[in-house]
């Protein structure tokens, strides 16, 4: 296996749009020729659109876009702009009377960073989709849906750390697999080698604290629900898999979350992972693919954090206390 740029995955293109003042944005994964997909939702509070389409008991219909955004459930409006943009470009499921793009979406809660009054809308979704159609390059860090992402928020934004969106991809022979993830977790973030790289800070913000230990100390667990979080990601591969197999790969990719985020999948998170198969198909074993999915997801999480460093004063200025 060796690392490749995410942009070398055929059949998918990426577009970002954001409001840099309000600190929120949209990322579109565009599958112009369609993609089979599955999904795993492990968090307790997902904000999502059209995920029932990926139920393995339903038809094997390809999707056309996965949208990640800020804005919590308000951000779901971004997909309206994506759908209109794709329809205008003749992309969608042919019903005989109109082409209906199948657009899925998941959102993070970023309303405590920047402006809570500004959320991704249809215009921002369209802008991100147009960039995906133009073949723009994927960029990690504080862009697109990662613009307002933060981690380690159990004690409030004042002790949290900036995070963002990250990409990572590998190739073995003809098989290619990549991950994209928006890291906006309640928990602390660890690199795959076990090094703590982001998360809850002490009151002086000069050293890491421990979210899991803080959670055990809290007398009233319901306080967690005041700190809304979500880590949303996708696995993209050129291997040929059915919807049920892709659902399994998405489930195994969750191990990448487990390796890097502590705690993870709480009721205060809306953690979601998609898995999509696109491009020129190659044959691969589903168990191997699921194992690789966890690995590339872990590396994408690390990239999301390491590419999102801000000056501490700048970060705190945009945190709403």
C-alpha positions in Angstrom: 0.0 0.0 0.0 1.1 3.5 -0.6 -0.4 7.0 -0.1 -2.0 8.8 -3.0 -3.8 12.2 -3.3 -7.5 11.9 -2.6 -8.0 13.6 -6.0 -6.7 10.4 -7.7 -9.9 8.6 -6.9 -11.8 8.4 -10.1 -15.6 9.0 -10.1 -15.6 11.6 -7.3 -14.9 15.3 -7.2 -14.9 17.7 -4.2 -16.1 21.2 -3.9 -16.1 23.6 -0.9 -17.8 26.8 0.0 -17.8 28.7 3.3 -18.5 31.9 5.1 -15.2 32.8 6.6 -16.7 35.5 8.9 -19.5 33.3 10.3 -17.2 30.2 10.4 -19.4 27.7 8.7 -19.4 26.0 5.3 -20.3 23.2 2.9 -18.4 20.3 1.3 -19.9 18.4 -1.6 -18.7 15.0 -2.7 -20.0 14.7 -6.3 -20.5 11.4 -8.1 -21.3 12.6 -11.6 -21.9 9.1 -13.0 -23.5 7.8 -9.8 -22.2 5.7 -6.9 -23.4 2.8 -4.9 -23.3 3.6 -1.2 -24.0 2.5 2.4 -24.1 4.3 5.7 -23.4 3.7 9.4 -24.9 6.0 12.0 -23.5 5.4 15.4 -24.1 8.7 17.2 -27.2 9.7 19.1 -28.1 12.9 17.4 -27.5 12.9 13.6 -28.8 15.8 11.4 -29.2 14.0 8.1 -31.0 13.9 4.8 -32.1 10.9 2.6 -30.1 8.3 4.6 -33.0 5.8 4.4 -32.2 5.5 0.6 -29.1 3.6 1.7 -31.0 0.9 3.6 -29.7 -2.4 2.2 -33.3 -3.7 2.0 -34.2 -1.0 -0.6 -33.3 -0.8 -4.3 -29.8 -0.7 -5.6 -30.0 2.9 -6.8 -26.9 4.9 -7.2 -26.5 8.3 -5.4 -25.1 11.5 -7.0 -23.7 13.5 -4.1 -22.9 13.4 -0.4 -23.1 16.8 1.3 -21.3 17.7 4.6 -22.2 21.0 6.2 -22.2 23.1 9.3 -25.3 24.7 10.7 -26.8 21.7 12.5 -30.2 20.8 11.1 -30.5 24.3 9.6 -27.7 23.4 7.3 -29.7 20.7 5.5 -31.0 23.5 3.3 -27.7 23.3 1.5 -28.8 20.2 -0.4 -31.6 22.2 -2.1 -28.9 24.2 -3.9 -26.9 21.1 -4.7 -30.0 19.4 -6.2 -30.9 22.3 -8.4 -27.3 22.6 -9.6 -27.1 18.9 -10.5 -30.5 19.0 -12.2 -29.3 21.9 -14.4 -26.3 19.8 -15.4 -28.5 16.8 -16.4 -27.3 14.7 -13.4 -29.8 12.6 -11.5 -32.1 9.5 -11.6 -34.1 9.5 -14.8 -37.8 9.1 -13.7 -39.0 9.5 -17.3 -40.4 13.0 -16.5 -37.4 14.6 -14.8 -33.9 13.8 -13.5 -33.9 13.6 -9.7 -30.5 13.9 -8.1 -30.1 11.6 -5.1 -28.3 13.8 -2.6 -27.5 12.7 0.9 -26.4 15.0 3.7 -25.0 15.1 7.2 -24.4 18.2 9.3 -22.2 19.2 12.2 -23.1 21.5 15.0 -20.9 24.6 14.7 -23.3 27.3 16.0 -21.1 27.9 19.1 -18.2 29.1 16.8 -18.4 32.2 14.7 -22.0 33.3 14.2 -25.0 31.2 15.3 -27.3 33.3 13.1 -25.5 32.4 9.8 -26.0 28.8 8.5 -25.3 27.1 5.2 -28.1 27.6 2.8 -29.1 26.7 -0.8 -26.8 29.3 -2.3 -23.7 28.0 -0.4 -24.6 24.4 -1.4 -24.9 25.5 -5.0 -21.5 27.2 -4.8 -19.8 24.1 -3.4 -21.5 21.9 -6.0 -20.3 24.2 -8.9 -16.7 23.9 -7.5 -17.0 20.1 -7.5 -18.2 20.2 -11.1 -15.2 22.3 -12.0 -12.9 19.7 -10.5 -11.5 21.8 -7.6 -8.8 20.2 -5.5 -9.7 18.8 -2.0 -8.1 20.8 0.8 -7.8 19.8 4.4 -8.3 22.2 7.4 -10.6 25.1 8.0 -12.5 25.0 4.8 -15.9 23.8 3.7 -17.8 21.8 6.3 -14.7 21.9 8.5 -14.7 25.7 8.8 -16.5 25.7 12.2 -15.4 22.3 13.5 -13.9 21.9 17.0 -13.2 19.1 19.5 -13.0 18.5 23.3 -16.1 20.6 24.1 -17.4 18.9 27.3 -16.4 21.9 29.4 -17.5 24.5 26.8 -15.9 26.1 23.8 -13.4 28.0 26.1 -11.5 24.8 26.7 -11.9 23.2 23.3 -9.5 22.8 20.3 -10.0 23.8 16.7 -10.4 20.9 14.2 -11.6 20.7 10.6 -11.9 18.5 7.5 -9.3 16.0 6.5 -8.5 13.6 3.6 -6.3 10.6 3.2 -6.1 7.9 0.4 -4.1 4.7 -0.3 -3.6 2.4 -3.3 -2.7 -1.3 -3.6 -2.5 -2.6 -7.1 -5.6 -1.4 -8.9 -7.5 -0.9 -5.7 -7.9 2.7 -4.4 -9.5 3.8 -1.2 -9.8 7.2 0.5 -11.5 8.9 3.4 -12.8 12.3 4.1 -13.9 13.4 7.6 -15.2 16.5 9.4 -14.0 16.2 13.0 -16.3 17.9 15.4 -16.3 15.5 18.3 -17.1 15.7 22.0 -14.0 13.7 22.7 -10.3 14.0 22.5 -8.3 13.2 19.3 -5.4 10.9 19.1 -3.1 10.1 16.1 -3.0 6.5 15.0 0.2 6.1 17.0 -1.6 7.0 20.2 -0.3 10.6 20.5 -3.0 13.0 21.9 -3.2 15.8 19.3 -6.3 17.8 20.2 -9.2 17.9 22.6 -10.1 19.2 26.0 -7.6 21.7 27.5 -7.1 22.7 31.1 -8.4 26.0 32.4 -5.2 27.8 31.5 -5.2 26.3 27.9 -1.6 25.4 28.2 -2.0 21.5 28.5 -4.4 18.8 27.6 -7.0 17.6 30.1 -9.0 14.3 29.6 -12.5 14.3 28.3 -13.2 10.7 29.5 -12.1 11.5 33.0 -14.2 14.7 33.0 -17.2 12.7 31.8 -16.8 10.3 34.7 -16.6 13.2 37.1 -19.7 15.0 36.0 -22.6 14.4 38.4 -25.3 15.3 35.9 -24.7 13.5 32.6 -27.6 15.4 30.9 -25.2 18.4 30.8 -23.6 16.6 27.8 -26.6 17.4 25.7 -25.7 21.1 25.9 -22.5 20.3 24.0 -23.7 19.1 20.6 -21.1 17.5 18.4 -20.8 15.3 15.3 -18.0 13.6 13.4 -19.1 12.9 9.8 -17.1 11.1 7.2 -17.1 9.0 4.0 -15.1 6.2 2.5 -14.7 6.3 -1.3 -13.3 3.3 -3.2 -13.1 2.0 -6.8 -13.9 -1.5 -5.6 -17.1 -3.1 -6.8 -19.5 -3.6 -3.8 -23.2 -3.9 -3.2 -25.1 -1.6 -0.9 -25.1 -4.2 1.9 -21.3 -4.7 1.5 -20.8 -0.9 1.5 -22.9 -0.7 4.7 -20.5 -3.2 6.2 -17.5 -1.3 5.1 -18.9 1.9 6.7 -19.5 0.0 9.9 -15.9 -1.3 9.9 -14.6 2.2 9.1 -16.0 3.2 12.5 -13.0 1.5 14.0 -11.0 4.5 12.7 -13.2 6.7 14.9 -12.6 4.4 17.8 -8.9 4.5 17.4 -8.7 8.3 17.3 -11.6 9.7 19.2 -12.1 9.2 23.0 -15.0 9.0 23.9 -16.8 8.4 20.6 -20.4 7.7 19.5 -22.0 9.2 22.6 -25.6 10.5 22.7 -24.1 14.0 22.5 -22.6 13.1 19.0 -24.2 12.5 15.7 -21.4 10.3 14.3 -22.1 9.1 10.7 -19.9 7.4 8.1 -20.8 6.8 4.4 -19.1 4.3 2.1 -19.3 4.8 -1.7 -18.1 2.8 -4.7 -17.4 4.6 -7.9 -15.1 4.9 -10.9 -13.7 2.0 -12.9 -14.7 -1.0 -10.7 -12.1 -3.5 -9.5 -12.7 -6.7 -7.5 -11.8 -6.8 -3.8 -12.6 -8.7 -0.6 -15.1 -6.9 1.6 -13.3 -7.9 4.8 -10.0 -6.5 3.5 -11.8 -3.3 2.3 -13.4 -2.8 5.8 -10.0 -3.2 7.4 -8.4 -0.7 5.0 -11.4 1.7 5.5 -10.6 1.9 9.2 -7.0 2.7 8.5 -7.6 5.5 6.0 -10.3 7.0 8.2 -7.9 7.2 11.1 -5.3 8.9 9.0 -7.9 11.4 7.6 -8.9 12.2 11.2 -5.3 13.0 12.0 -5.0 15.2 8.9 -8.2 17.1 9.8 -6.7 18.1 13.1 -3.1 18.7 12.1 -4.1 21.0 9.2 -6.5 23.1 11.3 -4.2 24.9 13.7 -5.1 28.5 14.5 -3.5 31.1 16.7 -5.1 30.5 20.1 -6.2 34.1 20.5 -7.8 34.0 17.1 -9.6 30.8 17.9 -11.0 32.1 21.2 -12.2 35.3 19.6 -14.6 33.3 17.5 -15.9 31.0 20.3 -19.2 32.1 21.7 -19.0 31.7 25.5 
